[in-house]
Amino acid sequence: MLDIVHLRERINTGEPVIGIWNTLGSFLVTEILAKAGLDFQIIDLEHGVFSLKDIHRHVAAAESAGNCSPIVRIPVPENWMALQALDQGAHGLVVPHVENRPDAEQIVAASKYSPDGERGFSPFTKAGGFTNERGSQYPKDANNKLVNVAIIESTSGLRNLDKIIEVPGIDVVYFGAYDLSQVLGVPGETKHPKVVKAIQRGAEKVIKYGKYAGGFVPLTVDDMKWNLDIGMNFVTYSVDSAMVFSNMQTVVNSFLKETRSR
């Protein structure tokens, strides 16, 4: 892990941060996204085409290109997955299916070293710098720099939100709009008033408690502004695959319109 983790520093100041969902599994894409100036990118092991053994290469690609923090969404809240992601250098975890306070506490236990958690300790990793020379200072630094994101995507998660927010070591609460649209009875309608109301109400609680809130996946600049307007300060702008597709589709459609009118 870097001496200074940009995302952690930004969160410590309370400034809004912007990132993207990384699903394509390309080291070059990871480097490009970092070079663009994002605060973070979420290496998505749940929906992306990633392998655990390659996380360290995405971490290296992100760290080499700027101040972009690679944080990893593990597909299930398993301690060994959290350990793998963090030992390979991830700056934080994004954990799905957080239903209650014990789920949130388990994230902290799996990701932080003693006395804050129960993370298995080996300094001989990418995260530890491959050496034990830093002794007791490394686990302290790692605990302080880590960023933990809990994803709320169920009615149980919404119902238990107050208790989830209270857990020390949970830095960001993210509302999964697509999954919440399903459980609220309007699948895929992420801008449906029921979905917006539920997420906005949740985000207000998170912000009031002094933590970061994220949700939705804005695909346009106007959507991004709307995210900020409703109180989101952890903005996940689009998905790498969607950006490639939509930009190329716009060019192709313009080309076809132009050539067919001649």
C-alpha positions as CSV (number, residue, x, y, z in Angstrom):
1,M,0.0,0.0,0.0
2,L,1.2,3.5,-0.7
3,D,2.5,5.8,2.0
4,I,-0.4,8.1,1.3
5,V,-3.7,6.7,0.2
6,H,-5.5,9.5,-1.8
7,L,-9.0,8.2,-1.2
8,R,-8.5,7.9,2.5
9,E,-7.0,11.4,2.6
10,R,-10.0,12.8,0.7
11,I,-12.5,11.1,3.0
12,N,-10.7,12.4,6.0
13,T,-11.4,15.9,4.7
14,G,-15.0,15.3,3.9
15,E,-14.7,16.2,0.2
16,P,-16.9,14.4,-2.3
17,V,-15.1,11.7,-4.3
18,I,-15.6,10.2,-7.7
19,G,-14.8,6.8,-9.1
20,I,-16.1,4.1,-11.5
21,W,-17.0,0.4,-11.6
22,N,-14.2,-1.6,-13.2
23,T,-15.6,-4.8,-14.8
24,L,-13.5,-5.5,-17.9
25,G,-10.6,-7.1,-16.2
26,S,-8.0,-5.3,-18.3
27,F,-4.8,-4.0,-16.7
28,L,-4.6,-1.3,-19.3
29,V,-8.1,-0.2,-18.7
30,T,-7.3,0.0,-15.0
31,E,-4.3,2.2,-15.8
32,I,-6.2,4.4,-18.2
33,L,-9.0,5.0,-15.6
34,A,-6.4,5.9,-13.0
35,K,-4.6,8.2,-15.3
36,A,-7.9,10.1,-16.0
37,G,-7.8,11.4,-12.5
38,L,-10.5,9.4,-10.6
39,D,-10.3,9.2,-6.9
40,F,-11.0,5.5,-6.9
41,Q,-12.1,2.5,-9.0
42,I,-14.0,-0.5,-7.8
43,I,-12.4,-3.7,-9.0
44,D,-15.6,-5.7,-9.3
45,L,-15.1,-9.4,-8.6
46,E,-18.9,-10.0,-8.3
47,H,-19.9,-8.9,-11.8
48,G,-16.6,-8.4,-13.6
49,V,-14.3,-10.9,-15.3
50,F,-11.6,-10.9,-12.7
51,S,-9.5,-13.6,-10.9
52,L,-8.3,-13.2,-7.4
53,K,-4.7,-13.9,-8.4
54,D,-4.7,-10.8,-10.7
55,I,-5.7,-8.3,-8.1
56,H,-2.1,-7.2,-7.4
57,R,-1.6,-6.4,-11.1
58,H,-4.7,-4.1,-11.1
59,V,-3.4,-2.5,-7.9
60,A,-0.1,-1.9,-9.5
61,A,-1.7,-0.4,-12.6
62,A,-3.8,2.0,-10.6
63,E,-1.0,3.1,-8.3
64,S,1.5,3.7,-11.1
65,A,-0.8,6.1,-13.0
66,G,-1.9,8.6,-10.4
67,N,-3.8,9.0,-7.1
68,C,-6.5,6.5,-7.9
69,S,-7.3,4.0,-5.2
70,P,-8.2,0.5,-6.2
71,I,-10.8,-0.9,-3.9
72,V,-12.2,-4.4,-4.4
73,R,-15.8,-5.6,-4.4
74,I,-15.6,-9.2,-3.2
75,P,-18.6,-11.3,-4.5
76,V,-19.5,-12.7,-1.1
77,P,-18.6,-11.6,2.4
78,E,-16.0,-14.3,3.0
79,N,-13.0,-13.5,5.3
80,W,-10.5,-15.3,3.1
81,M,-11.6,-13.2,0.1
82,A,-11.2,-10.1,2.0
83,L,-7.7,-11.2,3.2
84,Q,-6.7,-12.0,-0.4
85,A,-7.8,-8.7,-1.8
86,L,-6.1,-6.7,1.0
87,D,-2.9,-8.6,1.1
88,Q,-2.5,-8.0,-2.7
89,G,-2.7,-4.3,-2.0
90,A,-6.3,-3.2,-2.4
91,H,-6.9,0.1,-0.7
92,G,-10.2,-1.0,0.6
93,L,-13.2,-3.4,0.4
94,V,-16.6,-3.1,-1.1
95,V,-18.9,-5.8,0.5
96,P,-22.3,-6.8,-0.8
97,H,-25.4,-8.1,1.0
98,V,-24.9,-6.2,4.2
99,E,-28.2,-6.9,6.1
100,N,-27.5,-5.9,9.7
101,R,-25.0,-4.7,12.3
102,P,-23.2,-8.1,12.7
103,D,-22.6,-8.2,8.9
104,A,-21.0,-4.7,9.1
105,E,-19.0,-5.7,12.1
106,Q,-17.7,-8.8,10.3
107,I,-16.4,-6.6,7.5
108,V,-14.3,-4.6,10.0
109,A,-13.2,-7.8,11.7
110,A,-12.0,-9.3,8.4
111,S,-10.3,-6.2,7.1
112,K,-8.5,-4.7,10.1
113,Y,-5.6,-5.9,12.2
114,S,-5.8,-6.3,15.9
115,P,-6.9,-4.5,18.1
116,D,-9.5,-3.1,15.6
117,G,-10.2,-6.5,13.9
118,E,-9.1,-10.0,13.3
119,R,-7.3,-9.9,9.9
120,G,-4.6,-12.5,9.5
121,F,-1.2,-10.9,9.7
122,S,1.7,-11.4,7.3
123,P,4.0,-8.5,6.4
124,F,5.5,-10.5,3.5
125,T,2.9,-9.4,1.0
126,K,2.4,-6.6,-1.5
127,A,0.4,-4.7,1.0
128,G,3.1,-5.2,3.7
129,G,6.0,-4.2,1.3
130,F,7.3,-7.8,1.2
131,T,9.2,-7.3,4.4
132,N,8.8,-7.2,8.2
133,E,11.1,-4.2,8.6
134,R,8.1,-2.0,9.5
135,G,7.3,-4.1,12.5
136,S,4.3,-3.0,14.5
137,Q,3.9,0.2,12.5
138,Y,2.5,-1.6,9.4
139,P,-0.7,-2.9,10.9
140,K,-1.4,0.5,12.5
141,D,-0.9,2.2,9.1
142,A,-3.0,-0.3,7.3
143,N,-5.9,0.1,9.7
144,N,-5.8,3.9,9.3
145,K,-5.6,3.9,5.5
146,L,-8.2,1.3,4.8
147,V,-11.6,2.3,3.3
148,N,-14.6,0.0,3.9
149,V,-17.8,0.2,1.8
150,A,-20.9,-1.7,2.9
151,I,-23.6,-2.2,0.2
152,I,-27.2,-2.1,1.2
153,E,-29.4,-3.9,-1.3
154,S,-32.3,-5.4,0.6
155,T,-35.3,-4.3,2.7
156,S,-33.5,-5.8,5.7
157,G,-30.5,-3.6,5.0
158,L,-32.7,-0.5,4.8
159,R,-34.5,-1.5,8.0
160,N,-31.3,-2.0,9.9
161,L,-29.5,1.0,8.4
162,D,-29.2,3.0,11.7
163,K,-27.3,0.1,13.3
164,I,-25.1,-0.5,10.3
165,I,-24.1,3.2,10.1
166,E,-22.9,3.1,13.8
167,V,-20.3,0.5,13.2
168,P,-16.8,2.0,13.6
169,G,-14.6,1.1,10.5
170,I,-17.5,1.3,8.0
171,D,-16.6,4.4,6.0
172,V,-19.1,4.4,3.2
173,V,-22.6,3.1,2.9
174,Y,-23.6,2.4,-0.7
175,F,-27.2,1.8,-1.8
176,G,-27.5,-0.7,-4.7
177,A,-30.2,0.9,-6.8
178,Y,-30.7,-2.0,-9.1
179,D,-31.1,-4.7,-6.4
180,L,-33.3,-2.3,-4.3
181,S,-35.5,-1.7,-7.4
182,Q,-36.2,-5.4,-7.4
183,V,-37.0,-5.8,-3.7
184,L,-39.2,-2.7,-3.9
185,G,-41.2,-4.2,-6.7
186,V,-40.0,-2.1,-9.7
187,P,-37.2,-4.1,-11.2
188,G,-34.7,-2.0,-13.2
189,E,-36.6,1.2,-12.6
190,T,-33.8,2.9,-10.5
191,K,-35.4,6.3,-10.9
192,H,-38.8,5.2,-9.7
193,P,-40.0,7.4,-6.9
194,K,-40.1,4.4,-4.5
195,V,-36.4,3.7,-5.1
196,V,-35.3,7.3,-5.1
197,K,-37.2,8.0,-1.8
198,A,-35.8,5.0,-0.1
199,I,-32.2,5.7,-1.1
200,Q,-32.4,9.4,-0.5
201,R,-33.8,8.8,3.0
202,G,-31.0,6.4,3.7
203,A,-28.3,8.7,2.3
204,E,-29.5,11.5,4.5
205,K,-29.1,9.3,7.6
206,V,-25.6,8.3,6.5
207,I,-24.5,11.9,5.8
208,K,-26.0,13.1,9.1
209,Y,-23.9,10.5,10.9
210,G,-20.8,11.9,9.3
211,K,-20.1,9.1,6.9
212,Y,-20.0,8.8,3.1
213,A,-23.1,7.8,1.0
214,G,-23.2,6.4,-2.5
215,G,-25.7,4.9,-4.8
216,F,-27.1,4.7,-8.3
217,V,-24.8,4.5,-11.2
218,P,-24.9,7.9,-12.9
219,L,-24.2,7.6,-16.7
220,T,-24.2,11.2,-17.7
221,V,-22.9,14.5,-16.2
222,D,-26.5,15.6,-15.4
223,D,-27.0,12.3,-13.5
224,M,-23.7,12.9,-11.6
225,K,-24.9,16.4,-10.6
226,W,-28.2,14.9,-9.5
227,N,-26.3,12.4,-7.3
228,L,-24.5,15.3,-5.6
229,D,-27.8,17.3,-5.3
230,I,-29.5,14.5,-3.3
231,G,-26.5,14.2,-1.0
232,M,-24.3,11.5,-2.4
233,N,-20.6,12.3,-1.8
234,F,-19.2,8.9,-2.9
235,V,-20.1,9.0,-6.6
236,T,-19.6,5.9,-8.8
237,Y,-19.8,7.4,-12.3
238,S,-20.8,4.8,-14.9
239,V,-19.1,1.4,-15.6
240,D,-16.0,1.0,-17.8
241,S,-17.9,-1.3,-20.2
242,A,-20.8,1.1,-20.5
243,M,-18.5,4.0,-21.3
244,V,-16.8,2.1,-24.1
245,F,-20.1,0.9,-25.5
246,S,-22.0,4.2,-25.3
247,N,-19.2,6.3,-26.7
248,M,-18.6,4.0,-29.6
249,Q,-22.4,3.6,-30.2
250,T,-22.7,7.4,-30.4
251,V,-20.0,7.6,-33.0
252,V,-21.5,4.8,-35.1
253,N,-25.0,6.2,-35.0
254,S,-23.6,9.6,-36.1
255,F,-21.7,8.0,-38.9
256,L,-24.7,6.1,-40.1
257,K,-26.9,9.2,-40.0
258,E,-24.3,11.2,-41.9
259,T,-23.6,8.5,-44.6
260,R,-27.3,7.8,-45.2
261,S,-28.2,11.4,-45.7
262,R,-25.6,11.9,-48.5
